[in-house]
Amino acid sequence: MIKVNIEKNNKGFQILENQEVLIRGIKPKWYSSQINFFYNSRTYQIKKKSFWNSSYNVFQGSKIVGVFNYKWKTGGYSLVMNDSKKTYSLTQSNTGGMWRIEKLYTLLEDGTKPVLTINYSFKKWKENIEIEKIDLSDSSLDLIIYSLFIMRRLQAAESAAVSPGVYG
């Protein structure tokens, strides 16, 4: 089982398997959705294309390796990897009761093949995130970060839909 350790103020995080750090990442600015992470002695960056655009680029060093696109029909993000031309999307289902925040997210390759699942729960004012590999090789663990990124975008969209609008 892979665990996500989120540091204070959501600024940094670590992906741990058997207490060993696999991936380490940070958010450079608290207000930004940009993420920098380090995996396989390489630096990756998820950065918004522009202020007015809803798409994000994935950089490995200075090279773009993938793009997150927002699909208006499904109301979610999908990831297209440039080298393999594979498309990844995330599905969400509620596993908790009416008063508990427990969700199961599944990363799908090309819309059908499950790659990993994320068990998300919020208990005692703390997030608990556990990841289970289904069909994930050790050479593609960066998909964990991408799925967590899409999960956060889905959560932000949900909380924006629930909160009252500007007018009341």
Rosetta blueprint (number, residue, H / E / L):
1 M L
2 I E
3 K E
4 V E
5 N E
6 I E
7 E L
8 K H
9 N H
10 N H
11 K L
12 G E
13 F E
14 Q E
15 I E
16 L E
17 E E
18 N L
19 Q L
20 E E
21 V E
22 L E
23 I E
24 R E
25 G E
26 I E
27 K L
28 P L
29 K L
30 W L
31 Y L
32 S L
33 S L
34 Q L
35 I E
36 N E
37 F E
38 F E
39 Y E
40 N L
41 S L
42 R E
43 T E
44 Y E
45 Q E
46 I E
47 K E
48 K E
49 K L
50 S L
51 F L
52 W L
53 N L
54 S L
55 S L
56 Y E
57 N E
58 V E
59 F E
60 Q E
61 G L
62 S L
63 K E
64 I E
65 V E
66 G E
67 V E
68 F E
69 N E
70 Y E
71 K E
72 W L
73 K L
74 T L
75 G L
76 G E
77 Y E
78 S E
79 L E
80 V E
81 M E
82 N L
83 D L
84 S L
85 K L
86 K L
87 T E
88 Y E
89 S E
90 L E
91 T E
92 Q E
93 S E
94 N E
95 T L
96 G L
97 G L
98 M L
99 W L
100 R L
101 I L
102 E E
103 K E
104 L E
105 Y E
106 T E
107 L E
108 L E
109 E E
110 D L
111 G L
112 T L
113 K E
114 P E
115 V E
116 L E
117 T E
118 I E
119 N E
120 Y E
121 S E
122 F E
123 K E
124 K L
125 W L
126 K E
127 E E
128 N E
129 I E
130 E E
131 I E
132 E E
133 K E
134 I L
135 D L
136 L L
137 S L
138 D H
139 S H
140 S H
141 L L
142 D H
143 L H
144 I H
145 I H
146 Y H
147 S H
148 L H
149 F H
150 I H
151 M H
152 R H
153 R H
154 L H
155 Q H
156 A H
157 A H
158 E H
159 S H
160 A H
161 A H
162 V H
163 S L
164 P L
165 G L
166 V L
167 Y L
168 G L
